[in-house]
Amino acid sequence: MEKTQKIIVILLIVAIVFSVVSTILNLSLVNFEFQPVNVKIPSNIQSNPNAQVGMGIEKAPESAG
């Protein structure tokens, strides 16, 4: 029984050490400097310099069925 207890204690110590080392490595590899992502969305909306937007409504195409 004493041998089983020693194995369990050793495994617990290994698990704790692995968890601490893993956490330290993860925190050291994190880059906290976030940079904005430039996304350009193409649009077919017509606008003018007065910031007025003109939109059109199109009928949905007929279904083939």
C-alpha positions as CSV (number, residue, x, y, z in Angstrom):
1,M,0.0,0.0,0.0
2,E,2.9,2.4,0.7
3,K,4.2,1.9,-2.8
4,T,0.9,2.9,-4.3
5,Q,0.8,6.1,-2.2
6,K,4.3,7.1,-3.3
7,I,3.3,6.6,-6.9
8,I,0.2,8.7,-6.5
9,V,2.1,11.5,-4.7
10,I,4.8,11.5,-7.5
11,L,2.1,11.7,-10.2
12,L,0.4,14.6,-8.4
13,I,3.8,16.5,-8.1
14,V,4.5,15.9,-11.8
15,A,1.0,17.1,-12.7
16,I,1.4,20.3,-10.6
17,V,4.9,21.0,-12.1
18,F,3.6,20.5,-15.6
19,S,0.6,22.8,-15.0
20,V,2.8,25.6,-13.6
21,V,5.4,25.3,-16.4
22,S,2.6,25.2,-19.0
23,T,0.9,28.3,-17.6
24,I,4.2,30.2,-17.5
25,L,5.0,29.3,-21.1
26,N,1.5,30.3,-22.2
27,L,1.6,33.7,-20.5
28,S,5.1,34.4,-21.8
29,L,4.1,33.7,-25.4
30,V,0.9,35.9,-25.4
31,N,1.3,39.1,-27.3
32,F,-0.9,41.7,-25.7
33,E,-0.4,44.3,-28.4
34,F,-3.5,44.0,-30.6
35,Q,-3.4,45.6,-34.0
36,P,-6.5,46.7,-35.8
37,V,-7.6,44.7,-38.9
38,N,-8.2,46.7,-42.0
39,V,-11.2,45.3,-43.8
40,K,-12.6,46.9,-46.9
41,I,-16.1,45.9,-47.7
42,P,-17.1,46.6,-51.3
43,S,-20.5,48.2,-51.7
44,N,-22.7,49.1,-54.5
45,I,-24.5,51.8,-52.7
46,Q,-24.4,55.2,-54.4
47,S,-23.8,58.2,-52.2
48,N,-23.1,61.9,-52.7
49,P,-20.8,64.4,-50.9
50,N,-23.7,65.5,-48.7
51,A,-23.7,62.1,-47.0
52,Q,-27.1,61.2,-48.4
53,V,-27.4,57.6,-49.4
54,G,-29.4,56.5,-52.4
55,M,-30.6,52.9,-52.4
56,G,-32.6,50.9,-54.9
57,I,-35.0,47.9,-54.5
58,E,-34.8,45.1,-56.9
59,K,-37.3,42.3,-57.4
60,A,-36.2,38.8,-56.5
61,P,-35.5,36.6,-59.4
62,E,-38.2,34.0,-60.3
63,S,-37.6,30.5,-59.0
64,A,-36.8,27.8,-61.5
65,G,-39.2,25.3,-59.9
